[in-house]
Amino acid sequence: MFTRSEQFYDAVYSWKDYDAESEQLHALIEEHVPRARTLLDVACGTGTHLARLAQWYEVEGVDLDPKMLELARQKVPSAPLHVADMVSLDLGRRFDIVICLFSSIGYAGTLERVRQAVAAMSSHLESGGVLIVEPWFTPEQWNPGRPHMLAIDEPDLKIARVNLSEQEGRMAILNFTYLVGTPEGVEVFAERHEAVLVTDDEYRDAFEAAGLEVEHDEQGLMGRGLWIGRRPR
């Protein structure tokens, strides 16, 4: 998936308002689990949410990409960070809150693996704990065949990222081409990202199959919604 772009991830997604999202998450957590103390971020990436959430919780992070976790360690050096797959996650401990944000659940790859990931994450919840998942697009929301471009213009970093969205069955395909300029030179590289398209009913079924009491926030942090599941006491 990420073959070269990890070091540019924070620049590419600098448009995200991590402060506002973390404040919103904190308010949501206080509503559902007022005395929450421990939090696990699955697919934590470069750790920007973790760094914000660490002001309120004892945080840990998980990601499949070791290079992402190297960057996360610079932001949250005291937090335990684990290289692991969300589908087979088994840390041997439980948390008050487990989150999986920015549509990372789509990278599970298939509907069955999404169900396995939800089950694995829910198994890490304390009694009364809450799982919060920000979904990828549903099949009805996905609009393939349109080109997209993102540009970064900083003094020592220039990036143009272009992709044409596609679809193969239930899989959304994003073939990214990067043109990157730094003081060291200019390079071009490509990455192929695949994310499974899951319906709202299928997300709900996955949460219920994991034994969670589920609710859906249609807006969520950035318009993609949130699935919220509570482990019964």
PyMOL commands that set and color helices and strands:
alter all, ss='L'
color gray80, all
select helices_A, chain A and resi 5-12+18-32+48-53+66-75+86-88+104-108+111-122+200-209
alter helices_A, ss='H'
color red, helices_A
select strands_A, chain A and resi 38-42+58-63+81-83+95-100+125-133+147-154+157-168+171-182+185-196+213-217+226-230
alter strands_A, ss='S'
color yellow, strands_A
deselect
rebuild
show_as cartoon
